[in-house]
Amino acid sequence: MLNSKEILVIDIPAVLGWKGDLLKTVAVGGTFDELHRGHKTLLKVAFEIGETVWIGLSTDEFARSLRKNHEIAPYEDRLRNLMRFLKNLGVSNRAKIVPLNDPYGPAASSPEIEAIVVSRETEARAGEINILRKKRGLKPLRIIVIDMVLAEDQIPISTTRIRRGEIDHEGRLVGKRKI
């Protein structure tokens, strides 16, 4: 089991002004389909606290296995959008994008990774990664958990909601659903 020293719940405004020492290597992972404000916040937090950020990008095969209730853009399109965002953010030279073929990726096996940034939605997966690391004789990762980014209707922003036409990539309501 994880103890409280291994899990750090981060207040997003606080971390975006992070004053602590940078961790050498931080991991983050996802499908990053319809790259939206929630994804961007997760990535910004990772770059605020890490010198180098390993980004696990779900392969097409792995993304299909997640059984999303919507289409998922091809890996190459998601990679191109992710790289464009990182370049615009000015951090592409600090990123290492790796194909993610399973829910754990290099975070479960790479000794150089010190921390993982996850959303509240994927916090349990980070705990599983630390269990795998312990079995492999590796130090547990610091788990940095951020709350889900909410749309203007106070429901989390998600690719599913964007694909349904409920919200845009910034979380603004679309069409008749505006408040």
RAJO-V857305 format. One line per field, one symbol per residue. ss: DSSP state (A for helix, B for strand, O for the rest). burial: I if it has 24 or more other ideal C-beta (glycine too) atoms within 12 Angstrom, else O. A space follows every 50 residues. Layout:
ss = ???
burial = ???
//
This chain:
ss = OOOAAABBBBOAAAAOOOOOOOBBBBBBBBOOOOOOAAAAAAAAAAAAAB BBBBBBBBOAAAAAAOOOOOOOOOAAAAAAAAAAAAAAAOOAAABBBBBB OOOOAAAAOOOOOOBBBBBAAAAAAAAAAAAAAAAOOOOOOBBBBBOOOB OOOOOBOOAAAAAOOOBOOOOOBOAAAOO
burial = OOOOOIIIOIOIOOIOOIOOOOIOIIIIIIIIIIIIIIIIIIIIIIIIII OIIIIIIIIOOIIOOIOOOOOIIOIOOIIOIIIOIIOOIOIOOIIIIIII OIIIIIIIOIOOIIIIIIIIOIIOIIIIIIOIIOOOOOOIIIIIIIIIII IOOOOIIIIIIIOOOIIOIOIOOOOOOOO
//
